[in-house]
Amino acid sequence: MLIRQSEEIPSSEITPKEDYINRRRFIGSAGAAGLALSAGLLSTREAFASTKLQTVKSALTTTGEDLTSYKDVTSYNNFYEFGTGKSEPAIYAKDLPTRPWTLKIDGKVKKPLTFDIDTLLKLRPLEERVYRHRCVEAWSMVIPWIGYSLSELIKLCEPLSTAKYVQFLSWYDKKYMHWPGQTSINWPYSEGLRMDEAMHPLTLLTFGLYGEVLPNQNGAPLRLTVPWKYGFKSAKSIVAIRFLDHQPPTTWNDLAPDEYGFYSNVNPNVDHPRWTQKTERRIGLPFYQQKRTTLFLNGYADQVGSLYAGMDLKKNF
């Protein structure tokens, strides 16, 4: 925490002792009030951060796998706005202001809409869905996300027939960011899906994990979870959704198109130029138990495989 030191008073302007004592009393009382206010704000923030979310059971869930621990899920993250190291987002994202928060929806829709985050939370019953989470860096987790299908929100906006793609823009304010000046990323972070991918029931508008609201480092207060794609496709801290008639620019595809395709479906048959995608390591397990075979479409081929019928998924990686 940065503590500002008050300027020293020049000797030529020394305050008389009686005035000094009165001044110290005033500062003491004001400081106590300030501390009380700060404590109040802190307790409010902490109370919100640990808010329990009421959920209903969901059939759209991964079963039969052990969950990755809350500690690992919240301390091993990719969130480049707050650092390029895996442990840095948990340290530097603490000041991300998640209230007030609005989501703007526009583009090729009949009904452009703007939602407050707390309104979004109440639009539909929240479901807990356990999904496999696969990172392009060849590590994985199993996470109990909380939210509802993105399609439920999309329906409210009534997309036009010309809307073929959906773009997601993340929050960006350089005064809060830890690392952006030391990366070549063009902020704000942008991701996109084809309309049928966005409308698929598995695509989750995500508000929480492990029964609580999202921690800042995991993309609070609102993120996307697309379980059959590499993790960077699931945009964090979303402030805008745009419906387009053309494929939107996306951050990693723009930065390195030979390494990060627009689709970025989990595919063990398409290696990253710098490492294999045939295997992955499951975070949180003992080292000798971490390595496992990567599943095509991250194990969701039965649910989403038809979206890519007839497509060359090596070319459209």
N, C-alpha and C positions, 0 to 999 in steps of 0.2 A: 504494500500500500504506500502511495506517495504522500508524505506529510510535508506540507508547506511551512517553512519557518517564517515568522514575522520579521520585518526589517528591524534592525537595531535602532534605538532612538539616539540621535546625536547628543553628545554631552552638553552642547549649548542649549538643548531643549529639554533638560531634565525636569520632570514634573515634581512639584512640591510633594512632600511626604504624605500629607493628609489627602490630597487629590489622588495620589498614587494608590493609597489604601482603598479609597472608594472605587477607583477604577478596577483594582484587582477583584473587589467584591462583585462588581458588575460583570466582569469577564467570567468569574467563577460561576455565577448564576446562569449567564448566557451559555457558557460551555456545558454546564449540566443539562440545560434545555436542549442544546444541540446534540449531546450524546444520547439523550432520551429519544429525540427525533430519529437519529441515526439507528438506534436500537429498534425503534418501531418499524422503520423501513426495512431493516435487515430481517426482523422477525416476520414481516409480511412476505418478503421475498422467499424466505426459507419455508414459510407455511405453504406458499403456492408451489414451490419446488417439490414438496412432498405430498402434494394433493393426491388423494386416492381417486381413481376413476372407476365409475360403475360400469361393468361390462356384462355382455351376454355371451353365451357360448356360440362358437362359430364352427361350421362344418368345413370351412376353408382354412385348414390348418395342417401343418406338418405333424405327424405323430411318430412315436417310436424312437425318438432321439432325445438324448439328454440336453437340457438347456445349458447354454453358456452362462456362466455366473454373471450376476448384475455388476460385480466389480470389473470383470473383464470387458463386458459390453460397454461400460461407461468410462473406461480408462484406456482403451486401445481403439483409437478412432482416426479416421481421415476426415479432416475439416480444415482445408488449407487456409481459409480466412483466419484461422486461429493457430496456425503453425503447421509445419510439414512433418514434424515428428509425431509418432503415434500417441505419446503421452501429453503433448502440448495442448490440444484442444480442451482437455479437462482442466488445465491450468488457466488458459487465457480466455476461454469463452464464458467465464463466470459473469462478465459484465454485459453480455448480450442482453439488450432490453426487450423482454418478451411481452410486456404490457406497457402501453396499449399496442395492439398489433392488428393490422387489417390485411385482408387478402382481396386484391382487385382482379376481376375476371372480365376480359374484353376480347376484341377481335371479331371473328366471324360467328357471332351469336345473336340471337334475337333479343336476349335479355342480358346486357352487360350488368354485372352485379359487383357490389363491394360488401364484404362480410367482416365483422369483428370476430376475432378468434373465439370468444366465448359463445357467440352465436353459432359458429361452425361446430363447436363441441356439442351443441344441443340439437343439431339438425337431424341426426339419426342416432339410433342406439349404438353405443360403442361396443365393438367386438374385440376379444383377444384372439389373435391369430399367431400361432407359432410358425415362423417361416425360417427356412435356411437362408442365410445371408452369405453371399460369396463375393469376395473382393477380387478385382483384377490382378492384385499382387499375389494371388494364389493362397490366401488364407480365408477361413470361413468361421461362422458362428451359427448358433441356433437361438433365435430371439423371440420372446413373446411380445409382439407388437400390439398396440391398441389403436383402433380407428374404425373406419368403415370404407366400403368400396368407393373409389374416386368417381365411379360412374353415377353414384347417387347425387353428387354435387354437379356433375356435368349436365345431367338431365334438367336441372333447375334453370340452366342458362340457355337451353334450347339451341344447340349449335346448328348453324346453317349447313346445307348440303355441301357447300364448298369448303367446309372445315375438314381438312385431311390430317392435320397434325396439331399437337398440343405442346406449347412451350411453357417451361417453368423457370421463373427467375427468382433467385435467392436474394435475401436481404444483404445490403452492403453499406457500410459506413466506415470509411478508412480510419476515423478517429478511435474506433473500437477494435480495429483489426490489429493482429500482432505481426503478421508476416507478409501482407500483400505486396509491399514495396520490394521484397526480395524474391519474388517469383515473376515469371513471364506471363502469368494468367491475365486475361482481359476481363476484369470484373465489371458487373456482377456475374456470378456463376449462372450459367444457362444450361438447361437440359431439355430434352424433348422426346416425345413418343408419337408413334402413329396413332390415329384416332382409335382404331380397333384395339390397340394395346392399352390405351388409356381407359377404354370402356370395359376391359376385361375385369370380371369380378375379383380376381386376385390382386389387382393393382389397388394398393391401400393408401388412402389419405390417413396419415399417421399422426396421432397426438400424444402417444405415450408408449411406455414399455414397462414390463414387470409391475403392472397395476398402478403406475404413477405417471404423471405428465412427463414428457420428454425432458431429460437433462439437456442443458444448453449444448454440450459437446456432441450430442446425438441429433442435433437439428431442430431444437425447440424454436417456436412452439408447434410448428407444423412442417412435416416433411412428407415425402413420397416413399413408398416401399414397393419395389417391383421385383419380386423374389426370383424370377428366372433370368434376370439380367445382372451384370456385375454392379457392385454397390454404388459406383459413381453415377449411375443412371438415376438413382433415387435422390433427387434434389432435396437439400436441407433448407430450413428456415425460409420457406417460400412466402413471397409477398405478392407475386403476380402470376396469373395463368392466362395465356393468350392462345386463341384458336386461329390457326393459319391455314392458308391454302397451299403452302409450300413447306418443305422441310426446314425447320429452324436451325440456326447455327447453335452448336453446343460446345461447351467449354473445352473438354478434352479432345474432341474430334477436331476442333479448330487448331488446338495446340500441337497435336501429333496425330494427323489422320491415318498414318500407316500403323499406328499402335492402338488407337482407340476408335473403332468404327461407330457409326451412328447407332446401330442396333445393339451392339455389345451384349448379345445373348451369351450366357455361359455355355461354352462349347469346348469340350476337351480335345476336339479335332482341329481347333484353330489356336495355335500357340501365339502368345505375345512374342514379338521379335526378340525379346531379351530373356524370356523364360518360358518353361512349359506350362500349359494349362491342363495337362492330363491328370495331375495330382494337386492336392491342396493340403494345408495343415489346419487342423481344428484348434482354434485358440482356446486356452484354458485347460487342455489335457496335458498329462505328462508327455515329455518330448517324444518318447518311443511310441506313444499312442496317437500322435497328432496326424501323421500322414494317412491320407485316404484318397481313393479314386474320385475324380471329379465326375459328377453326373451331368449328362446332357440336359441343357436348360435347367440346370441346378436341381434336377429331379422332378420338374413340373411339366415334362413333355406331354403327358397324357392330358393335362388341362389346357396348355397353350400351344402345343405343336401345330394345330390346324391354322394358327395365325400365319404360319410361314410355309404353308403348302406350296410346293412348286418353286420356292426360292432357293437360290444357291447360298447357303449360310456360311460358306467359306469366302465367297465374294462379298456378300452383305454381312460382314462380321460386326 
